């Protein structure tokens, strides 16, 4: 069944049943969203970021934008 067909069927429901359906769907979305969101350990993430930054801090590296510009120039 396509989305337009579902919308058409829903529009034929009485207003009370449309509202009940909306509440049920909203509850389903909230429930499924809470199960899918990863839990991020911010402290561990920051520590890893600092470690990665320390690996390159002392090196003379080219800016990312410069490298991207060269790659784009090669495609032309």
Rosetta blueprint (number, residue, H / E / L):
1 X L
2 X L
3 X H
4 X H
5 X H
6 X H
7 X H
8 X H
9 X H
10 X H
11 X H
12 X L
13 X L
14 X L
15 X H
16 X H
17 X H
18 X H
19 X H
20 X H
21 X H
22 X H
23 X H
24 X H
25 X H
26 X H
27 X H
28 X H
29 X H
30 X H
31 X H
32 X H
33 X H
34 X H
35 X H
36 X H
37 X L
38 X L
39 X L
40 X L
41 X L
42 X H
43 X H
44 X H
45 X H
46 X H
47 X H
48 X H
49 X H
50 X H
51 X H
52 X H
53 X H
54 X H
55 X H
56 X H
57 X H
58 X L
59 X L
60 X L
61 X L
62 X L
63 X L
64 X H
65 X H
66 X H
67 X H
68 X H
69 X H
70 X H
71 X H
72 X H
73 X H
74 X H
75 X H
76 X L
